[in-house]
Amino acid sequence: MDRSKFVAVLTGAIALILGVGYLVLVQFLDMRGEMIPAPIVELMPIVDRVFEGFHFQQFWFSLH
């Protein structure tokens, strides 16, 4: 088998392995159940604290 055929077979085998691995990963993640987002109410105190004292309008006009 010449080099170009070997590279083609090797590339195809790698592609098949990656494809099957992806399908297995998706099936595993799908078995975990329904994806329910985190409640936004619990995140609000953190967001308020991060943006405490930050004045967007003052910041925006200082850039221009």
Secondary structure as the mmCIF struct_conf table of DSSP 4:
data_model
#
loop_
_struct_conf.conf_type_id
_struct_conf.id
_struct_conf.beg_label_comp_id
_struct_conf.beg_label_asym_id
_struct_conf.beg_label_seq_id
_struct_conf.end_label_comp_id
_struct_conf.end_label_asym_id
_struct_conf.end_label_seq_id
HELX_RH_AL_P HELX_RH_AL_P1 ARG A 3 MET A 31
TURN_TY1_P TURN_TY1_P1 ARG A 32 ARG A 32
HELX_LH_PP_P HELX_LH_PP_P1 PRO A 37 PRO A 39
HELX_RH_3T_P HELX_RH_3T_P1 ILE A 40 GLU A 42
TURN_TY1_P TURN_TY1_P2 LEU A 43 LEU A 43
HELX_RH_AL_P HELX_RH_AL_P2 MET A 44 VAL A 50
TURN_TY1_P TURN_TY1_P3 PHE A 51 GLY A 53
HELX_RH_AL_P HELX_RH_AL_P3 PHE A 56 LEU A 63
#
